[in-house]
Amino acid sequence: MQQYILKRVILYGVAIFIPIFVFATDWYIMTVDTTYYNGVYGTSIALDSLDIPHIAYCRYCGPGLMYASLNPDDSTWIIESVFDSTGVKCDIKDSRIAGTQPSLVFDSKGYPHISFWWGDLGYAWKDSLGWHTTHPNPGPWMRGTSLVLDTNDYPHIGYSVDISNEEALVLYTYQDEYGWHTEIVDTIFVSWIGNVSLASDKDNNIHIAYGRLRREQYFYGLPDIGIGYGIRDGAGEWGIDTIIDSADTVIEWEHFPSLVLDSLGCPCISYQGGAMIDTNISRLKYAVKIDNEWQIEWVEVGKAVGAYNFLALDACNNPHISYYGDAWLKYALKRNGIWYTERIDSAWGRITETTYTGIAVDRNGYAHISYNTQLGDGTNFLINTRYATGLSEAGIEIEMDRHYGNLLMVCPSVSISQIEVEIEYVPEKEYNVSVCIYNIIGQKVTELVNERKQLGKYKDHWKTESVGSGIYFCCLVLDGKLIVVRKIEIFK
């Protein structure tokens, strides 16, 4: 027997003379892994050539580095163990646990590659024979990883290491036909670098961004030195720049940068800045370098806003940012010069420990976010890896300057021989009408209607025998403009 749980979110226009814009998003959230203590200290998400999401994360109590792929047929996650550390003591300070702070990308053949924390630097890749792991640079305790592949599928990894309480290094490790190599990008004294972010341009020049936070500035009165940014040219030389945010009269730190290059090769960086240690108030910021000048914007201000952020650009160079703030997983999108922000999931409980988010944007401009939830009282807590997608209406501005009424409704309709979903739509005048069903990764399942319709009320039926359980979206398009989306949850 089939059951349908339907969420009706009826979209209404507003009868006013000035058009308004609604930032409409119907986020769908899934728990990827429910085993104890997974997703700790970072997740990373990437989309394959079919825009199917894949996530790298850690089961901290074993077996270590994990890899999850969404099955679009039934909306379940296929989970693989990349590096098995089963039997290693579950200790928050145990450097032998592999898999935290991962960075996931795909090569030109569609195989996944992951850089990760292994006490020192770890690197994993998959081919036709399965998963492989190695230590590209065995060495001191490291923080964060950021992985990119060049046009020859050679890996390039950025990260940082603490040499002592007074010195930290920004490191760059890469592979070529001669093997692995490591370079020191920058040395920071009395500081905490935190995460590092890499990008590669069309000429295989490597771009790097990293936070240069002085850990002792509150005691010594040392000024903040901003976000470090550099380019490694074809001769292997690093040119280091620094983002100094003149918008803040008192800068206390700038860190957690996430770097992406736009279609023109301009560096774009999201980061947290201006945090006030006594109030924990901070800002999510966004910087773009154009004509050798950094243009800096404030996206949002709030409690711990901007921590553990991650940036992605869509095909139109619109920035999408996932981040932590005010005890929520949050999302920001800039379109037509306007920033839109929203809460997605109250992901964290009373614990202050949080983790990096991850974000990827598909070819249709929709966001896919990996993150974790941390629920507990500081002593006993549960950490799970989660996934959120704004596939239905994320980032779509719907212009409404008159009352539309109930344009689209979905209802279950059970007949003697088959089970169907009844789709009712009401064009307010003559339109070219399209009604389509999509699965959770944006693949079109079926097109129910594609024809010119007069004013009136219409009904069609979607027969569901050929689809499995999962989340589906019914989209109404009038004259080529997406008007409204309804989410359908099917359980079989």
N, C-alpha and C positions, 0 to 999 in steps of 0.2 A: 504494500500500500504506500502511495506517495502522500507526503504532507508538504504544504507550502506555508512558509512564514513570510508574510509580505509587509514591508515597511512603506506606508503611504506618506509621502512628504509632498503635499499639494502646494504648488507654487502659485502665488497670487500676484497680480500686478497691483499698482497703487494708482488711484485715480487723482493724479496731480498734474499740473501743467508743465513742470520741469521734469525731464527724464531723470530717472535714478538708475544706479548701477548696483547690482547685487553680486557680491563675490560668493558664489554658490559652490559648496563643496560637500560631497557625500563620502566621507572617509570610511573605508572598510579596514578593520583591524583584525589580525590573526596572531595567535600565539604559535610560534614556529616550533619551539621545543619546551616541553614541560618537565624535563628531568631537573634534578636538584642543581642549583647553582650554575646555570649556563648563561652565556652572554656577558659574563663579567668582564669589565675593562675593555669593552669595545666590540662592535660589529661592523661589518662592511658589506655593502650591497652593490651588485653589478647586474646589468641586463645583457642577455645574450642577443644573437642576431634576430631572434623572434620576439624580443622584448619580454622574455620570461625572466623573472627575478631569481637571483641566486645570492645566498648570504653566507659569509664566513664568520665564525664565532668560536667561542671556547666553552666546552664543558669542563669547568675548572676542577672538578673532582674526578676527572677521567671520563672518556678517553682523550681529552685534550682538544686539539684543533678539529673543528667540524665544518662541514660544507652542506648546505641545504638548498634544494631546488624545488620551486613550486611546480606541481603537476596541474596544468590548466584543465585537465579532464575532470578532476574531482576536487580541486582546491585543497589538496593535501600537500605536505612537504616531504620530499624524499631526502633523507639525511644520511650522509656518509662520514665515516671517521677518516680524517686525513693523516693525523699523527696520533698514535695510540700511546697514551701515558697512563693507562689503567694500572692501579696499584701504587701510584705515587701518592704520598701523604697529602691530604687536602689541607693545605696551610696557606693562608693569604700571602705569606712572605716566601713561599717555597718557589725558588727560581726555576725549578725543574719542570713546572707545569707549562706546557707549550700551548700557544694558540691565542693568547690575548693580543689586543691592539692590532688586529689584522688589517690588511689592505688587499682587496680582491679586484682583479682585472681579467679580461679575456684576450687571448692572442688571436692572430689572423685566421687560425684554423678552428677557432671556437673552443679551445681548451682553457680551463681556469688556471690562474697563477695567484699565489697568496704570499705576501710577506707578513711576518708575525713575530711576536715576542717569544723567545725561547730561553729566557734569561739573558742571552745575547741575541743576535739577529738570526731568525729562521726564514727559510724560503721553501715553498712547496709548489709543485706544478703537476699537472695531470696530462698524460698522453694516452695512446692506445693500450699501453701496458698497465695503466693505473696511476696511483699517486706516488710521488717521489719527494723527499725532503733533504735539505742540506743546511749547513751553517756557512753562509757566505763570508761572515766576518766574526769568528769566535773572539769574544773580548769582554769588555766591562758591561755592567748593567745598563740597559738601554731603555729609552722611552719612545713609544709610538713608532709606527712605520707608515710610509707612503710609497706605493709601488706604481710605476708606469712602465710600459713596454715601448721600445722604439719601433721604427718601421721594419726592422729585421727581427722583431720579437725578442730582442735581448732585454733583460730586466734592469731597471734602475730603481734604487731604493734610497729614500731619505729617512733619517732618524736622528736621535740625539743620545748622548751618553753622559752620565755624571762621572767625572774623573775624581772629584772630591767635593767637599762642601763649599769650595771656593772656585771651582772651575768646571765648566761643562763644554762639550763639543757638539757642533752640528756635523754629522757625517753623511757621506754619500758613497754608496757601494753599487757597483755596476758590473755587468758581465759583458765580455766581447769574445771574439774568437780565440783570445789568448787566456781566458779564464776570468776570475773575479779580481776586482780592484777596489780599493777604498781610499777616499780623499777626505781631508778635513776642510770643510767649507768655512767654518767660523769658530772662534774660541771666545767664550763669554766668561768673564770673571764675576764672582759673587752673584750668581744668577741661576735661574731655572728656565731652561729653553722650552720644555713641554713638547707639544707635537710639532711635526715637520710635515710639509705638504709639497709634493712634486707635480710638475706638468712637463710635457714634452711637445715641442712645436714641430712643424712640418719638416724642418731641417735637422731634426733630432737634437736640437739644443735643449738642455735641461734647465728648467726654471724651478726655483725653490723659494719657499716662504716658511718662516719660523718665528715663534714668539721669543722676544728677548726680555724676559721679566727679571728684574733684580730682586732676588729673594730677600736681601737685607736692606732694601732701600729705606724701609721705615725706621731703621736704627741709624744708618749712616747718612741719611738725607740725600742719597744718590738719585739723580733724575732717571726717569724711565727712558729706555732707548728704543721703544717701539717695536714694529714688526720688521724683521729682516727679510729682504727680498734679493735674490741674485739670479744671474744667468750664467751658465757654463757654455762658452762658445766652442766652435769646432776645434780650436787649438787646446782645449782643456783648461782654459783660464776662467776663473770666477770673477764676475763683477758684482759687488754687493751694494745694494741700495738700502735705504731705511725709510719706512713710512712713519712720519711724525704727524700726529693728528692735532692740527692747530685749532680744531673746533672745541677742544677741551681746554679750559683754563688751568685745571689741575688734572694731570694724567697720572694715575697710580699704577695701571698696567695695561698692556695690550698683548693678548695672546690668543691661543686656539685658532690660528689662521687656517683657512682652507683655500687652496689656489686652483684656479681654472683659467685656461686661455680661451678667449672668444674667437669667433670665426676670422677676425682680422689679426689674431695673434696678440691682442692686448691682454695683459694680466689682470685678472679680477680676483679679489681676495675678500672673503668674509672673515670676521674675527670679533673677539670680545674685547672691549676697551673701556677705559674710564672707570673701572670698578673702585668703589669706595669701601675700604676694608671695615669701617665701623658700621656701615649700613647694609653691606652686601648688595648695593645697587650698582648695576653695570649696564652696558649698552651693547647691542648687536650692531656692528658696523659693516659697511661694504665699501671697498675702495677699488677704483679702476684707474689704470695708468694710461693716459692719452696724451700724446705729444710730450712725453717725458714729464708730465705733471700728474700727480695723484689727486683724483677727485674722490672725496670721502663723504659718505652719507651715514646718517643715523637711521637705523631700521626700527629699533624698538629699545625702550628703556624699562628696566624693572629689576626685580630681585634675581640675581644670578643670571640675568638674561644674556644669551649669546654663548653660554658655555657649551663645549663639546659640539660646536656647529660643523656642518658640512655643506658645501656649495656644489651646485650643478647648474649648467646653462642649457636651455632648450634650443631648438633649431633657429629661433629668432633672437638668440642671445639674451632672453629674459632670465634673470637669476632666480633660482629656487634654493632656499636655505632651510635645512632642518636643524633644530637646536633645542637646548634645554633652557627653561626659564620659568620662574614662579611655580616650581614643582610640576611643570607640564612639559610634555613633548610638544614643540611648537613648529610652525611652518610659516615661512615668509616667501612672498612672490612679488616681483616688480613687473608691472605691465603698464605701458603708456605713461611712464614717468611716475607712477604711483605705487607705493609699497602697500601690500595687503598682508596682514599677519593673522594667524588663528591658532587656537588650541586644538590639538588632535587627541591626546590621550593623557590622562593624569597618571603618568608613568611611574612616578616615584612616590613612595610612602614617606614615613617620617625619617628615613635615613638620608643623610646629606650626600653620601657617596653616589656619584652618577657616572655616566660613561659617554663615550663618543656616539653620536648618531651617524647614520650613513644615508645618502640620498642618491638616486639615479633618476633621470628623466627620460621617458620613452619618446618615440618618434612623433607621437601625437601631443607631446608637451605635458604629459601627466606625471606626477611625482610618485616614486616608490621609495619608502623610507624603512630602514632597519634601525632598531634600537633595543633597549632592554627595560624591563620593569624591575624595580627594587622595592619590595614591600616588607615592612617589619618595624621593630621598635628599637633598633640599634644593637640588639643581642641576637634575636632570632629573626631571620628574614629569608625571603625567597626571591631569586633572580631568574627571570625568564627572557628569552629572546623573542622579540615581536616584530611584526611587519605591518605597515600601514600603506595604503594606496588611496590617492584621491582620484581614482580612475574615472569616476562618473562625471563630475563637474569641476574638478580642481582647476582653478585659474580661468574659468570661463565667465566672462562678464555678460550678463543677460540684460539687455536694455528693455525697460518697461515704462511706458508713458500712458498706459491705459489699462483698464481692468481686463485681464485675460480670462479669469475664472479657472475652472478645472479643465486644463488642456489635455492632461493625460492621466489615466488611471489604469492600474493593473489589478486583476481580481482572479482568484481561482475559479475554474468552471469545470465541473466533473460531469461527464456523460457516461452512458452505459458502457461504451466500448473503449474509451480512452480518457486520459486526463490532460487537460489543457489549461493554459493561462489566458484569461480573457484580457485583451488590450482595448481600452476605450479611449478615443481621442476626439477633440472638439476644435477643429480649425474655426477661427472667428470670421474668416472670409475665404475667398478662393486662394489656395496655395498649391505649390508643388510639395506634396507631403511624402516624407520618408519615415518609416518606423522600422528600426532594426534592433536586434538582440546581439549583445556582445558578452564575451566571457570576461573573467577577472583581469586578464592581461591584454584586453583590447582587441582580441580577434573576433571578427564578425561571425556569429553563429548562424544567423538567418536574417533575411530581409522580408518583413511581412508586407510592407506597403511601399510602393514607389510610383506614384501617379498624381495627377492633378485632382484636387478635391474641392468641392464647393463648401460654403458655410453649412455646418450641420454636425451631427453626432454620428460617429462611426465606431464599429466594433470589429476586431479581428481576433483570431485565436492562434496562440503559439502551442503547437504540439511538442511535447517534451520527451517523447520516447527515446530519441537519439542522443540525449545529453545526460550527464551524470549529476550527482549532487554537487552543489556549489553555489557561488554567487554569480548572478547575471545582471545585465543592465539593459533596460529598454529605453531607447533614445528616440525622441520625436524631433524631426528636423523640418522646418517650414521655410521654403524658398532658399534652401542651402544653409540656413542658420540653425544651429542647435538651440532649441528652446527649453527643453526640460528632459530630465533623466529620472527613471524610477529603478530602484534596486529590487531584485527578486532573489530570495534565498530558497533553494530547492534542496530538499532532503529526501532520499529514496531508501 
